[in-house]
């Protein structure tokens, strides 16, 4: 553990974040670290800024933690484990849309997207809750276990096998 230089000042600085709004948090980030991330969540920006302030003063992750993170490998988008070729289908505004899982992402309408969220944004034309309405991995997990429940997919095809869905 590193020396506790200025921990009172750091504690005060972090406590002040609790009363800051989004613009205030962005201003503080800009003051300490340059351009702020494009987050719209006050809570997420507050937590990120508090962590960065602590890391700047106290040194961030120790060598053991960094080593464990490197062992895990790169972060992969949720849903890639369904397997290359899995097809996610659902009705969207009267049209059947299909997203295909590929090795490096999710293909919709000829374009490869890095995440289901990015594909959903392309489908809807804006950032929306399309994933909550349909392309949700948690529903796929339920389907794989045989409990379809409120599964919103017409069907999911994985490696040539068809898993029944809603509709």
Secondary structure, 3 states (H helix, E strand, C coil): CCCCCCHHHHHHHHHHHCCCCHHHHHHHHHHHHCCCCCCCCHHHHHHHHHHHHHHHHHCCCCHHHHHHHHHHCCCCCCCHHHCCCCEEEEEECCEEEEEEEECCEEEECCEEECCHHHHHHHHHCCCCCHHHHCCCHHHHHHHHCCCCCCCCCCEEEECCEEEECCC
